[in-house]
Amino acid sequence: NSSLDFVSLTLTRGFELSGTVVGVPPTGITQREIALFPVRTESDYDPWRQRSAPEDADGSFRIKGVQPGEYEVEVRWLPDGAYVKSLRLGNTEAADAVIDLRNGSTTASLTVTISTAGGQISGLLEGKNSEVLHRLGFVYVVQDGKDWAPRHRHGEETSRDGSFTIQSLPPGKYRIFATVYGITPFPPGGDNTQRFREWAAAADVIEIHEGDKLVRNAKVAGAK
């Protein structure tokens, strides 16, 4: 025999969040989309509460079915070099790129400001003794002093010659490093979060300003 544990679920239709994208007018070629993600941490992510909506020709948008919570905001199909410069809900500037909707339905409008002057880093893979490595790898650029949550990091696979270019970086200080299979000592098991935190903490620090185009090689973590 088996028993069933009954749980009570409260379903709500959610509320509507309206807003405007400013700074970069829509191109009309590819319709941009504004997406809300429940705040993603190093190990926790709830995909069921994602919500998104297309941007209208005047830059406005209306996202329906939003549930109370804290959200990251992503604008899809931005041009190269563009990034979300600021988020403002009513008169409140968002901290750490997160908007607070824990109180539920709001009449406040979300203003998403886009800049086309995102920073750029180009370079090559480097071994322990600064030798250039001509092979495939993955380069990480992580905000200095932040955790390993997705909104705090950027990444790009290198070309076969070990070269890379990472665009659309917001201004700030970052840690840069790379991983290469066969060189970087990945621990057994699927969760490498702690090891990635250690590699980021030991990586070189670089500072990016708006419009910067830096050339900086990425050292391979664990290279011997």
C-alpha angles and dihedrals in degrees: 000000000000132000129216124222109215119214129189116232123196112206121196130186092226127222137270125258116198128189150137136253113221136178100048117048117224112268097213090226098090119014110234121228129211114213133190119209124187104247108284116218130188092279109004126081132156109200094179094075097054113127131181143170137188121255116246123228091264093053096257126129139183120205113196132198096032115167124210113274146087117296143193115219123221127184111205126209097026117162120259112286095021124122140169103270099182145352122211124183106197103312095336120102112217118244120221091359092292127123120209115229097153091122091060126221115038137181090207116112122228115232114198113194117201126198125195092203099085116153124254134208123194129177150108137276116270131202127217094281094044092261114151115249116210101202143092118287143140124253122210126199109190128184108253115248094013131110126253094268114138095248090060098056142058128194145180137185114240126236117255090267091058096253123136143176123199116191140183096044116165115230115274146086119302142182115227127200140138140221126215124186109239092029108045110071103231111192119236116268132048103274112077096161096118092048091049090051089053093048091049092049090053095045129104118273121231130178122221125200126189111287095010117150104192130183110214130149121228118230115224112243113241095012113159 
